[in-house]
Amino acid sequence: MINRIRLVEAFMKYVQISSPTKNEGAFAKFIKVELEKLGLEVAIDHAGEKVGSDTGNIIANLEGTREGEPILLSCHMDTVSPGVDIKPLIKEDTIYSDGTTILGADDKAGIAAILEALAVIKENNLPHGPVEISFSIFEEGGLYGAKNLDFKQFKSQQAFIFDSSGDPGQIIIQGPAQDKIHVTIKGKPAHAGVCPEEGISAIMVAANAINQMKLLRIDSETTANIGSIQGGSATNIVTPEVQILAEARSLDNDKLKAQSNHMKACFESAADQFGAKAEVQINRMYDAFKIDAHDEIVKKVEMACTSVGIKPSTASSGGGSDTNVFNTNGIKAINLGIGARKPHTLDEHIHINDLVKASELVLEIIRLS
């Protein structure tokens, strides 16, 4: 029942409405109207005022026409850069950008799939239970839209997030927690040619600390990385200060805490050794989540996949998504594949058949709920 032509046209239209992170306003305004045309009650919250975006999260509700537990469908509206003036084109049943920007299938393919499913329900008067919608802002770079949702407004106990780059049918049941680590090493300046022994090189302190660290792949569940080091102004000055940005991730919250504390201890130990000072801030970006492979929500998606001829599979993710935030706030959530390929790159693309399958899956999940 999915209208392939209408779905593709809608997706092509969506990606041409620019919505880079913190500038989702034009797209949110457009999607609000589209949802209202489909009979949903739609509101925009005040999250944007808190995080510096020009709009808030979209919250929408479709009353059920039969008994059933409410379900929550979610995507994010923002895209990474370069994502302004996207020009989509179709080659051999695959949608690409023109190569100068990303495509924006992450995550507008998910939004297109959901709205098409809702259109099919409306035009065919299909019976359904209550459906709630959450389209978030500022997902890229911190999940800040979801973090500023009022979760008390939702009646749903289950959420289906359509934001994985896997094939339709992929069910992400586990995702890592992430810490961002900000470090300032403060040493002492001196003339590097005249009296270097009077200085304390912040670069040497940082190098010593990093050399002692466990980094990159720590174990099957944990990773860590030094992302950037900035400091110094001239070769003839012993560098007095450097700024370091790092991260750690783990599928296990306790392992993440241990890894982040290990990195902090390495910086502090090296600073003590050289007579410098290390200021280390550890910020938890989001917690890990894990859904049992036999849980009801997983079984529901597997049943929906089978009904529409898609092979289901469960998987773990190495990245964060709004799924982490929903689970942390008491709504059981899984992240589902939408078929976006090579997201966050100029080679991003999506096969039209995958876009159709994703929409068929949305429709069947609603039907089974």
VOPAGU-2260 file (C-alpha; in pm, 1 decimal, decimal comma):
REM VOPAGU-2260
SITE   aa  ch    i         X         Y         Z
SITE  MET   A    0       0,0       0,0       0,0
SITE  ILE   A    1     299,4     230,1      27,2
SITE  ASN   A    2     288,4     483,7    -255,2
SITE  ARG   A    3     643,4     462,5    -390,6
SITE  ILE   A    4     620,4     772,9    -608,7
SITE  ARG   A    5     471,6     987,4    -334,2
SITE  LEU   A    6     728,7     864,1     -83,1
SITE  VAL   A    7    1023,5     945,6    -308,7
SITE  GLU   A    8     883,9    1286,6    -397,7
SITE  ALA   A    9     833,3    1367,3     -31,2
SITE  PHE   A   10    1185,9    1259,4      61,8
SITE  MET   A   11    1336,2    1462,9    -224,0
SITE  LYS   A   12    1138,1    1765,1    -102,9
SITE  TYR   A   13    1243,7    1716,7     259,9
SITE  VAL   A   14    1616,6    1707,4     192,3
SITE  GLN   A   15    1593,2    2030,3      -7,3
SITE  ILE   A   16    1463,7    2213,0     301,4
SITE  SER   A   17    1788,4    2287,8     481,7
SITE  SER   A   18    1796,4    2189,9     849,8
SITE  PRO   A   19    2154,6    2187,8     977,1
SITE  THR   A   20    2186,0    2146,5    1352,3
SITE  LYS   A   21    2039,0    2445,9    1540,9
SITE  ASN   A   22    1871,2    2570,8    1220,6
SITE  GLU   A   23    1586,0    2321,9    1187,2
SITE  GLY   A   24    1313,4    2589,6    1197,6
SITE  ALA   A   25    1207,6    2594,7     831,1
SITE  PHE   A   26    1188,9    2217,1     814,0
SITE  ALA   A   27    1002,0    2189,8    1144,9
SITE  LYS   A   28     744,5    2443,0    1025,7
SITE  PHE   A   29     692,3    2246,5     704,6
SITE  ILE   A   30     663,2    1907,9     876,3
SITE  LYS   A   31     420,9    2046,5    1134,9
SITE  VAL   A   32     181,8    2140,7     855,8
SITE  GLU   A   33     224,0    1801,0     686,8
SITE  LEU   A   34     138,8    1619,7    1010,5
SITE  GLU   A   35    -165,8    1839,8    1066,8
SITE  LYS   A   36    -289,7    1755,0     716,2
SITE  LEU   A   37    -276,2    1389,5     820,1
SITE  GLY   A   38    -503,0    1458,3    1116,7
SITE  LEU   A   39    -246,5    1471,5    1397,5
SITE  GLU   A   40    -245,8    1717,7    1684,8
SITE  VAL   A   41      92,6    1889,4    1663,2
SITE  ALA   A   42     293,8    2109,0    1896,9
SITE  ILE   A   43     647,7    2242,5    1908,2
SITE  ASP   A   44     811,1    2251,3    2251,3
SITE  HIS   A   45    1057,6    2503,3    2395,3
SITE  ALA   A   46    1373,0    2289,8    2373,5
SITE  GLY   A   47    1520,8    2521,6    2113,2
SITE  GLU   A   48    1529,6    2808,6    2359,2
SITE  LYS   A   49    1739,8    2594,8    2592,9
SITE  VAL   A   50    1991,8    2464,4    2338,2
SITE  GLY   A   51    2024,5    2752,4    2092,9
SITE  SER   A   52    1816,9    2616,9    1807,0
SITE  ASP   A   53    1569,4    2824,9    1606,4
SITE  THR   A   54    1286,3    2580,9    1684,1
SITE  GLY   A   55    1189,1    2311,6    1930,3
SITE  ASN   A   56    1107,6    1943,3    1907,1
SITE  ILE   A   57     791,7    1843,9    1721,7
SITE  ILE   A   58     545,9    1647,1    1936,6
SITE  ALA   A   59     240,2    1498,5    1764,5
SITE  ASN   A   60     -43,9    1264,4    1850,5
SITE  LEU   A   61    -278,9    1052,3    1641,2
SITE  GLU   A   62    -575,8     922,4    1834,0
SITE  GLY   A   63    -640,0     550,8    1798,0
SITE  THR   A   64    -944,4     416,7    1616,1
SITE  ARG   A   65    -933,6      96,1    1819,2
SITE  GLU   A   66    -807,7     -31,5    2153,1
SITE  GLY   A   67    -431,1     -61,3    2180,9
SITE  GLU   A   68    -122,9      45,0    2370,8
SITE  PRO   A   69      18,7     374,5    2241,6
SITE  ILE   A   70     351,2     363,7    2060,4
SITE  LEU   A   71     605,5     637,4    1998,8
SITE  LEU   A   72     775,5     686,4    1660,4
SITE  SER   A   73    1080,8     911,0    1654,4
SITE  CYS   A   74    1344,4    1062,3    1424,6
SITE  HIS   A   75    1562,9    1371,3    1432,3
SITE  MET   A   76    1519,6    1670,4    1202,6
SITE  ASP   A   77    1872,9    1810,0    1196,3
SITE  THR   A   78    2147,7    1713,6     955,6
SITE  VAL   A   79    2525,2    1739,2     969,2
SITE  SER   A   80    2725,5    1979,2     753,8
SITE  PRO   A   81    2761,0    2045,3     469,1
SITE  GLY   A   82    2381,8    2025,4     451,5
SITE  VAL   A   83    2263,1    2352,7     296,3
SITE  ASP   A   84    2129,8    2373,0     -60,4
SITE  ILE   A   85    2114,9    1994,9    -107,1
SITE  LYS   A   86    2042,3    1890,8    -464,3
SITE  PRO   A   87    1917,1    1530,2    -468,7
SITE  LEU   A   88    1928,0    1323,0    -783,1
SITE  ILE   A   89    1829,8     968,9    -874,3
SITE  LYS   A   90    2065,8     723,2   -1042,1
SITE  GLU   A   91    1961,4     364,2   -1099,7
SITE  ASP   A   92    1690,5     363,7    -829,7
SITE  THR   A   93    1925,6     521,7    -573,3
SITE  ILE   A   94    1906,2     876,5    -438,5
SITE  TYR   A   95    2229,8    1075,8    -402,8
SITE  SER   A   96    2322,2    1438,3    -350,5
SITE  ASP   A   97    2513,2    1614,2    -626,8
SITE  GLY   A   98    2835,0    1544,6    -436,3
SITE  THR   A   99    2881,7    1891,0    -286,9
SITE  THR   A  100    2675,9    1818,6      26,1
SITE  ILE   A  101    2552,3    1529,9     235,6
SITE  LEU   A  102    2213,5    1390,4     128,1
SITE  GLY   A  103    2027,9    1409,4     458,5
SITE  ALA   A  104    1884,1    1058,1     452,8
SITE  ASP   A  105    2011,6    1064,3     810,4
SITE  ASP   A  106    1745,9    1120,4     928,0
SITE  LYS   A  107    1494,2    1252,7     678,3
SITE  ALA   A  108    1450,5     905,3     531,7
SITE  GLY   A  109    1303,7     802,6     866,5
SITE  ILE   A  110    1070,8    1103,3     870,9
SITE  ALA   A  111     957,3    1034,8     513,3
SITE  ALA   A  112     892,8     668,5     598,4
SITE  ILE   A  113     678,1     762,5     899,1
SITE  LEU   A  114     472,9    1027,7     719,6
SITE  GLU   A  115     406,7     797,3     424,2
SITE  ALA   A  116     284,2     525,1     658,8
SITE  LEU   A  117      53,1     775,2     827,3
SITE  ALA   A  118     -76,0     887,3     485,1
SITE  VAL   A  119    -160,1     527,5     393,9
SITE  ILE   A  120    -346,8     483,9     723,0
SITE  LYS   A  121    -549,7     799,2     661,9
SITE  GLU   A  122    -642,9     738,2     299,2
SITE  ASN   A  123    -739,3     374,8     361,4
SITE  ASN   A  124    -909,8     433,9     697,9
SITE  LEU   A  125    -696,1     157,7     848,8
SITE  PRO   A  126    -772,8      77,2    1214,7
SITE  HIS   A  127    -486,1     161,5    1450,4
SITE  GLY   A  128    -403,6     223,7    1812,8
SITE  PRO   A  129    -276,9     556,9    1948,1
SITE  VAL   A  130      42,7     685,7    1786,0
SITE  GLU   A  131     276,0     949,2    1930,5
SITE  ILE   A  132     544,8    1126,9    1729,0
SITE  SER   A  133     867,0    1293,5    1841,9
SITE  PHE   A  134    1086,0    1463,3    1582,4
SITE  SER   A  135    1384,7    1607,5    1765,6
SITE  ILE   A  136    1625,5    1892,1    1706,7
SITE  PHE   A  137    2002,6    1898,7    1770,7
SITE  GLU   A  138    2053,4    1521,6    1770,0
SITE  GLU   A  139    2380,3    1546,0    1585,2
SITE  GLY   A  140    2659,3    1643,3    1821,6
SITE  GLY   A  141    2495,6    1571,3    2154,5
SITE  LEU   A  142    2131,4    1450,7    2148,5
SITE  TYR   A  143    2034,1    1785,0    2301,0
SITE  GLY   A  144    1681,9    1796,8    2160,0
SITE  ALA   A  145    1589,9    1461,0    2312,7
SITE  LYS   A  146    1762,8    1552,7    2638,7
SITE  ASN   A  147    1527,8    1848,7    2670,4
SITE  LEU   A  148    1205,6    1662,4    2598,4
SITE  ASP   A  149     937,9    1652,5    2866,7
SITE  PHE   A  150     899,5    1276,2    2886,8
SITE  LYS   A  151     599,4    1305,4    3115,0
SITE  GLN   A  152     391,1    1412,8    2815,3
SITE  PHE   A  153     421,7    1071,6    2649,8
SITE  LYS   A  154     182,2     788,4    2725,5
SITE  SER   A  155     383,1     532,5    2528,1
SITE  GLN   A  156     597,0     274,1    2702,9
SITE  GLN   A  157     762,8     167,0    2375,8
SITE  ALA   A  158     952,8     384,4    2126,7
SITE  PHE   A  159    1070,4     298,3    1777,8
SITE  ILE   A  160    1355,3     524,6    1665,2
SITE  PHE   A  161    1413,8     520,5    1288,8
SITE  ASP   A  162    1773,5     643,1    1276,0
SITE  SER   A  163    2013,2     356,4    1207,8
SITE  SER   A  164    2216,7     336,1     888,9
SITE  GLY   A  165    2164,9     -40,7     876,5
SITE  ASP   A  166    1933,7    -221,1     637,5
SITE  PRO   A  167    1559,7    -208,7     706,8
SITE  GLY   A  168    1511,9    -499,9     944,5
SITE  GLN   A  169    1817,5    -420,4    1155,1
SITE  ILE   A  170    1719,6    -377,1    1519,6
SITE  ILE   A  171    1971,2    -198,7    1742,3
SITE  ILE   A  172    1917,0    -337,8    2091,8
SITE  GLN   A  173    2236,1    -214,7    2255,1
SITE  GLY   A  174    2419,5     116,4    2243,9
SITE  PRO   A  175    2714,6     263,5    2433,8
SITE  ALA   A  176    2743,0     533,4    2693,1
SITE  GLN   A  177    2979,6     819,1    2610,3
SITE  ASP   A  178    3194,8    1054,0    2816,2
SITE  LYS   A  179    3348,1    1370,0    2673,0
SITE  ILE   A  180    3673,1    1459,4    2848,0
SITE  HIS   A  181    3806,5    1817,4    2848,2
SITE  VAL   A  182    4159,4    1867,9    2982,0
SITE  THR   A  183    4365,6    2179,6    3045,1
SITE  ILE   A  184    4734,2    2127,0    3123,3
SITE  LYS   A  185    4897,9    2432,4    3280,6
SITE  GLY   A  186    5276,3    2444,7    3281,8
SITE  LYS   A  187    5515,5    2739,4    3289,9
SITE  PRO   A  188    5652,6    2952,5    3003,9
SITE  ALA   A  189    6022,4    3014,5    2950,8
SITE  HIS   A  190    6253,9    3107,6    2664,4
SITE  ALA   A  191    6321,0    2780,8    2486,8
SITE  GLY   A  192    6672,9    2885,0    2379,8
SITE  VAL   A  193    6792,9    3085,6    2680,0
SITE  CYS   A  194    6646,9    2914,9    2988,1
SITE  PRO   A  195    6425,4    2616,9    2893,2
SITE  GLU   A  196    6497,8    2450,4    3227,1
SITE  GLU   A  197    6295,7    2725,6    3396,5
SITE  GLY   A  198    5981,7    2628,5    3203,4
SITE  ILE   A  199    5735,4    2341,4    3232,3
SITE  SER   A  200    5620,8    2219,2    2892,7
SITE  ALA   A  201    5248,8    2146,6    2891,6
SITE  ILE   A  202    5304,8    1955,1    2568,4
SITE  MET   A  203    5554,1    1723,2    2739,9
SITE  VAL   A  204    5308,9    1667,7    3025,2
SITE  ALA   A  205    5032,4    1580,0    2780,8
SITE  ALA   A  206    5259,3    1351,3    2582,6
SITE  ASN   A  207    5370,7    1169,8    2896,7
SITE  ALA   A  208    5009,5    1124,7    3010,4
SITE  ILE   A  209    4886,8     999,6    2674,9
SITE  ASN   A  210    5179,7     758,5    2649,2
SITE  GLN   A  211    5059,6     592,8    2971,2
SITE  MET   A  212    4698,3     556,4    2858,9
SITE  LYS   A  213    4498,6     264,9    2728,6
SITE  LEU   A  214    4342,1     404,5    2411,4
SITE  LEU   A  215    4144,4     308,1    2099,7
SITE  ARG   A  216    4001,7     -44,6    2138,8
SITE  ILE   A  217    4011,9    -124,7    2509,5
SITE  ASP   A  218    3798,2    -438,9    2497,3
SITE  SER   A  219    3497,8    -570,1    2305,3
SITE  GLU   A  220    3271,4    -314,8    2475,2
SITE  THR   A  221    3494,5     -12,3    2530,6
SITE  THR   A  222    3682,4     243,3    2319,3
SITE  ALA   A  223    3872,3     563,6    2394,7
SITE  ASN   A  224    4032,3     832,7    2183,2
SITE  ILE   A  225    4227,2    1157,7    2205,3
SITE  GLY   A  226    4054,1    1380,5    1952,6
SITE  SER   A  227    4251,9    1704,2    1955,5
SITE  ILE   A  228    4540,5    1883,4    2125,9
SITE  GLN   A  229    4578,4    2259,2    2095,9
SITE  GLY   A  230    4840,5    2487,4    2245,3
SITE  GLY   A  231    5161,8    2670,6    2189,7
SITE  SER   A  232    5235,9    2983,3    1990,6
SITE  ALA   A  233    5604,5    2982,6    1896,1
SITE  THR   A  234    5899,7    2745,6    1883,1
SITE  ASN   A  235    6106,7    2964,7    2113,6
SITE  ILE   A  236    5858,1    2948,4    2401,6
SITE  VAL   A  237    5818,1    2650,4    2633,3
SITE  THR   A  238    5445,1    2589,4    2592,1
SITE  PRO   A  239    5266,2    2690,3    2912,5
SITE  GLU   A  240    4919,9    2552,4    2836,2
SITE  VAL   A  241    4744,8    2297,9    2615,6
SITE  GLN   A  242    4380,3    2204,4    2570,5
SITE  ILE   A  243    4290,5    1841,2    2505,1
SITE  LEU   A  244    3957,7    1696,3    2392,0
SITE  ALA   A  245    3902,4    1323,0    2432,9
SITE  GLU   A  246    3623,2    1071,8    2460,9
SITE  ALA   A  247    3549,8     726,0    2592,8
SITE  ARG   A  248    3259,1     493,2    2512,4
SITE  SER   A  249    3140,2     162,9    2648,0
SITE  LEU   A  250    2839,8     -64,3    2631,7
SITE  ASP   A  251    2885,9    -100,0    3007,9
SITE  ASN   A  252    2838,4     210,1    3224,5
SITE  ASP   A  253    3079,4      83,4    3491,0
SITE  LYS   A  254    3351,3      11,4    3235,2
SITE  LEU   A  255    3309,3     361,1    3095,3
SITE  LYS   A  256    3349,2     515,2    3438,8
SITE  ALA   A  257    3666,3     312,7    3496,0
SITE  GLN   A  258    3814,3     411,0    3157,8
SITE  SER   A  259    3741,5     781,0    3201,9
SITE  ASN   A  260    3886,1     778,7    3553,0
SITE  HIS   A  261    4195,5     600,6    3419,5
SITE  MET   A  262    4247,8     875,9    3162,4
SITE  LYS   A  263    4194,9    1144,1    3426,5
SITE  ALA   A  264    4448,2     975,2    3656,7
SITE  CYS   A  265    4708,1     963,0    3377,7
SITE  PHE   A  266    4680,0    1337,3    3318,6
SITE  GLU   A  267    4696,3    1418,0    3690,4
SITE  SER   A  268    4989,7    1184,3    3752,3
SITE  ALA   A  269    5191,4    1332,8    3466,7
SITE  ALA   A  270    5116,0    1685,1    3585,8
SITE  ASP   A  271    5239,0    1598,8    3936,2
SITE  GLN   A  272    5554,3    1445,9    3791,8
SITE  PHE   A  273    5643,3    1764,8    3600,1
SITE  GLY   A  274    5518,5    2015,5    3854,8
SITE  ALA   A  275    5231,3    2121,1    3632,8
SITE  LYS   A  276    4856,4    2133,1    3691,1
SITE  ALA   A  277    4588,6    1924,0    3517,0
SITE  GLU   A  278    4226,5    2034,9    3512,3
SITE  VAL   A  279    4010,8    1744,4    3393,5
SITE  GLN   A  280    3636,6    1759,5    3331,5
SITE  ILE   A  281    3441,7    1442,3    3250,8
SITE  ASN   A  282    3095,4    1498,6    3106,0
SITE  ARG   A  283    2855,8    1207,5    3061,2
SITE  MET   A  284    2684,7    1265,2    2727,8
SITE  TYR   A  285    2445,6     971,7    2756,2
SITE  ASP   A  286    2415,8     634,1    2926,0
SITE  ALA   A  287    2428,4     291,0    2766,2
SITE  PHE   A  288    2117,9      88,6    2694,5
SITE  LYS   A  289    2054,0    -281,3    2640,3
SITE  ILE   A  290    1726,5    -446,0    2540,7
SITE  ASP   A  291    1688,7    -822,5    2570,8
SITE  ALA   A  292    1675,9    -989,4    2229,1
SITE  HIS   A  293    1359,7   -1171,7    2338,5
SITE  ASP   A  294    1183,1    -862,9    2468,0
SITE  GLU   A  295     830,5    -789,5    2349,2
SITE  ILE   A  296     938,2    -477,6    2159,6
SITE  VAL   A  297    1197,4    -674,4    1962,4
SITE  LYS   A  298     952,1    -953,6    1889,1
SITE  LYS   A  299     701,3    -698,8    1761,4
SITE  VAL   A  300     950,6    -561,0    1509,5
SITE  GLU   A  301    1059,9    -909,2    1405,1
SITE  MET   A  302     696,0   -1001,7    1343,4
SITE  ALA   A  303     643,2    -681,6    1145,1
SITE  CYS   A  304     954,7    -752,4     936,5
SITE  THR   A  305     838,2   -1104,1     855,2
SITE  SER   A  306     494,4    -973,6     756,3
SITE  VAL   A  307     641,3    -737,3     494,2
SITE  GLY   A  308     911,8    -973,1     367,0
SITE  ILE   A  309    1210,5    -822,3     546,8
SITE  LYS   A  310    1471,1   -1033,2     724,6
SITE  PRO   A  311    1509,3    -909,4    1083,9
SITE  SER   A  312    1838,9    -907,3    1272,5
SITE  THR   A  313    1953,3    -766,5    1605,9
SITE  ALA   A  314    2277,3    -573,3    1648,0
SITE  SER   A  315    2478,7    -351,0    1879,2
SITE  SER   A  316    2580,2       4,2    1789,8
SITE  GLY   A  317    2903,7     189,5    1854,6
SITE  GLY   A  318    2737,1     528,5    1843,0
SITE  GLY   A  319    2477,9     717,2    2041,7
SITE  SER   A  320    2128,8     822,0    1933,5
SITE  ASP   A  321    1806,5     951,3    2081,5
SITE  THR   A  322    1744,3     584,8    2166,7
SITE  ASN   A  323    1986,5     619,6    2458,9
SITE  VAL   A  324    1793,5     915,2    2597,3
SITE  PHE   A  325    1452,3     751,0    2569,0
SITE  ASN   A  326    1574,0     442,3    2753,0
SITE  THR   A  327    1735,4     653,5    3024,6
SITE  ASN   A  328    1401,7     827,4    3075,6
SITE  GLY   A  329    1199,2     511,7    3120,5
SITE  ILE   A  330    1062,1     452,7    2771,0
SITE  LYS   A  331    1184,8     124,9    2624,9
SITE  ALA   A  332    1335,7     213,5    2286,9
SITE  ILE   A  333    1511,4      44,3    1997,0
SITE  ASN   A  334    1679,9     196,8    1692,3
SITE  LEU   A  335    1574,5      63,6    1352,5
SITE  GLY   A  336    1758,6      57,9    1021,1
SITE  ILE   A  337    1639,3     293,4     748,0
SITE  GLY   A  338    1897,4     203,4     483,4
SITE  ALA   A  339    2090,7     531,8     472,5
SITE  ARG   A  340    2435,8     452,6     328,8
SITE  LYS   A  341    2759,6     634,2     414,8
SITE  PRO   A  342    2591,0     895,3     637,8
SITE  HIS   A  343    2787,9    1209,2     731,5
SITE  THR   A  344    2977,8    1196,7     401,4
SITE  LEU   A  345    2940,7    1349,3      55,0
SITE  ASP   A  346    2880,0     994,2     -72,0
SITE  GLU   A  347    2566,2     949,2     139,5
SITE  HIS   A  348    2285,2     777,1     -51,3
SITE  ILE   A  349    1979,6     558,0      -9,1
SITE  HIS   A  350    1826,9     290,7    -230,8
SITE  ILE   A  351    1464,5     366,3    -309,6
SITE  ASN   A  352    1368,8       5,8    -232,7
SITE  ASP   A  353    1509,1      48,6     120,0
SITE  LEU   A  354    1311,9     369,3     167,8
SITE  VAL   A  355     996,6     182,9      67,2
SITE  LYS   A  356    1078,8    -111,1     297,1
SITE  ALA   A  357    1134,5     124,4     590,0
SITE  SER   A  358     792,4     280,6     533,8
SITE  GLU   A  359     629,6     -61,8     502,4
SITE  LEU   A  360     787,5    -153,9     834,1
SITE  VAL   A  361     653,1     160,9    1003,1
SITE  LEU   A  362     304,9      80,9     875,6
SITE  GLU   A  363     318,9    -277,4     998,4
SITE  ILE   A  364     449,1    -178,8    1342,1
SITE  ILE   A  365     154,0      56,6    1379,2
SITE  ARG   A  366     -85,5    -214,0    1260,0
SITE  LEU   A  367      49,5    -467,5    1509,9
SITE  SER   A  368      37,6    -228,7    1806,4
